[in-house]
Amino acid sequence: MKAEVSEEQKRRAREMAEEGLRKKLEELDGKLDWDRYNRLRTQVEEQITQLKGLLKDMKKRSEERVWIKNQTTGELDESKLVDALAGERDVFRRRGNPDDANNDSLHADPVTIKLVVDISASMYRFNSYDGRLERLLEATLMMMECLRDDKRFRFHIVGHNGSSAEIPLVNPETELDEATQLRVLEGMIANTQYTYAGDNTVEAISL
């Protein structure tokens, strides 16, 4: 039956899906499902607390002790072996507090994290069987909650489905608050409902 569908019918179906998605996304500006948001937030409350704790501990440990380079005593800095053979004296490093030296590690560029999410039609279609879309929404919300105020990371969320291999949802300039996060989640759901059938998983990962 699929083989009997004409190219014109396929084109029209794509146009209808795109129009439906556009209207749905426009509706999100005026009406948000806070009951859904609160339910998802409750489901991952414990995981959010755990991940925030890990990130906070990582930051605390990096601030407490750092490698101070170009020292005349301490542990030999392997990156300075050539200098040591040439007779240089400041080829050692030691652990110390950040205030002890102007250490390069304190000014490292933010780490870029890209969360690639599957918002294809199958996520919506089979959610009633195994809850796959629900779990994706929970995981996405958890990541937004934990990374939205952490300047150590440049956070992106990019979706993919049968219509496109690259659907930008969040970028480092996005001001994430609860309303914005809910719009992102609702947008993901809308994409699963109105996308054309197909799979761009490999293409999305490649991008």
C-alpha positions in Angstrom: 0.0 0.0 0.0 2.9 2.3 0.7 4.3 1.7 -2.8 1.0 2.9 -4.2 1.2 6.4 -2.6 2.2 9.0 -5.2 5.0 11.5 -4.7 2.3 14.3 -4.8 0.5 12.7 -1.9 3.7 12.3 0.0 4.5 15.9 -0.6 1.1 17.0 0.6 1.3 14.9 3.7 4.7 16.5 4.6 3.2 20.0 4.1 0.2 19.1 6.3 2.5 17.8 9.0 4.7 20.9 8.9 1.6 23.2 9.1 0.3 21.2 12.0 3.6 21.5 13.8 3.8 25.2 13.2 0.4 25.8 14.6 1.1 23.6 17.6 4.3 25.4 18.5 2.5 28.7 18.2 -0.1 27.5 20.7 2.6 26.8 23.3 3.2 30.5 23.8 -0.3 30.9 25.2 -1.0 27.6 27.0 1.4 25.4 28.9 0.7 22.1 30.6 2.1 22.7 34.1 0.5 19.5 35.4 2.7 17.5 32.9 5.8 19.6 34.0 5.2 19.0 37.7 4.7 15.3 37.1 7.9 14.9 35.2 9.8 17.1 37.7 8.6 14.9 40.6 9.6 11.7 38.7 13.3 12.8 38.5 13.5 14.9 41.7 15.9 12.5 43.3 18.1 12.2 40.3 18.3 16.0 39.9 19.4 16.3 43.5 22.1 13.6 43.0 23.5 15.1 39.8 23.5 18.6 41.2 25.4 17.3 44.2 28.0 15.6 42.0 28.5 18.7 39.9 28.8 20.9 43.0 31.3 18.5 44.6 33.4 18.4 41.3 33.5 22.2 41.4 34.4 22.3 45.0 37.3 19.9 44.6 38.6 21.8 41.6 38.6 25.0 43.6 40.3 23.4 46.6 43.4 22.0 45.0 45.0 22.6 41.6 48.3 21.9 39.9 50.6 24.8 40.2 53.2 24.7 37.4 56.7 26.2 36.9 57.9 25.5 40.4 61.5 24.9 41.5 60.5 22.0 43.8 57.8 19.4 43.8 56.8 16.7 41.3 58.6 16.7 37.9 56.2 18.0 35.3 56.3 15.5 32.4 55.4 18.3 29.9 58.7 20.0 30.8 61.1 17.1 30.3 62.9 18.9 27.4 63.4 22.0 29.6 64.7 19.8 32.4 67.3 18.3 30.2 68.3 21.8 29.0 69.0 22.7 32.6 65.9 24.7 33.5 65.0 24.8 37.2 61.3 25.6 37.2 60.2 22.2 35.7 58.3 21.0 38.7 54.6 21.2 39.7 52.8 20.8 43.1 49.3 20.8 44.4 48.1 24.0 46.0 45.2 26.4 46.4 44.0 28.5 43.4 45.2 31.7 45.1 48.8 30.4 45.2 49.4 31.0 41.4 47.7 32.1 38.2 47.0 28.6 37.0 45.8 27.9 33.5 43.3 25.3 34.7 41.3 28.0 36.4 40.6 29.8 33.1 39.7 26.8 31.0 37.0 27.2 28.3 33.5 25.9 29.2 32.9 22.3 28.3 30.4 21.9 25.4 27.6 19.3 26.0 25.2 18.3 23.2 22.2 16.3 24.1 20.9 14.6 21.0 17.2 13.6 21.4 15.0 11.3 19.4 11.8 13.1 18.7 10.6 10.9 15.8 7.1 9.6 15.2 7.9 6.2 16.8 8.6 7.9 20.2 5.0 9.1 20.3 3.4 6.0 18.7 5.1 3.5 21.1 5.1 5.6 24.3 1.9 3.8 25.5 3.8 0.4 25.2 7.1 1.2 27.0 7.0 4.9 28.1 10.0 5.8 25.9 8.8 9.4 25.3 8.1 9.9 28.9 11.5 8.8 29.9 13.1 11.0 27.3 11.2 14.0 28.7 12.3 13.2 32.2 16.0 12.8 31.2 15.9 16.1 29.2 14.3 18.0 32.1 16.9 16.6 34.5 19.7 17.8 32.3 18.2 21.3 31.9 17.6 21.6 35.6 21.2 20.6 36.5 23.1 22.6 33.8 21.1 25.7 33.3 23.0 27.9 35.8 26.4 26.2 35.6 28.8 28.5 33.6 31.3 25.6 33.3 29.2 24.1 30.5 27.9 25.2 27.1 24.7 23.2 26.8 22.8 22.3 23.6 19.8 20.1 23.0 19.3 19.0 19.4 16.4 16.8 18.2 16.1 14.6 15.2 13.2 12.8 13.4 12.0 11.8 10.0 11.7 15.4 8.9 15.2 16.6 9.9 18.5 15.4 11.4 19.0 18.7 13.2 16.2 20.4 15.1 17.7 23.0 17.5 15.9 23.1 20.9 18.3 24.7 23.3 21.6 26.5 22.9 24.0 28.2 25.3 22.3 31.5 24.9 18.9 30.1 25.9 17.7 31.6 29.2 16.4 28.4 30.9 13.7 28.9 33.4 10.7 26.6 34.3 8.5 28.1 31.6 11.1 27.9 28.9 12.0 24.3 29.9 8.3 23.4 29.7 8.1 24.9 26.2 11.1 22.8 25.2 9.4 19.6 26.4 6.1 20.5 24.8 8.0 21.3 21.6 9.6 17.8 21.7 6.2 16.2 22.1 4.7 18.3 19.2 7.6 17.2 16.9 6.8 13.5 17.7 3.2 14.1 16.8 3.6 16.0 13.5 6.8 14.7 12.0 6.9 12.7 8.8 7.8 9.0 9.2 11.5 8.3 8.8 14.8 7.9 10.7 17.8 10.3 10.8 19.5 8.9 13.9 22.9 8.3 12.3 22.8 11.6 10.4 22.0 13.4 13.7 24.9 11.8 15.5 27.2 12.6 12.7 26.2 16.3 12.7 
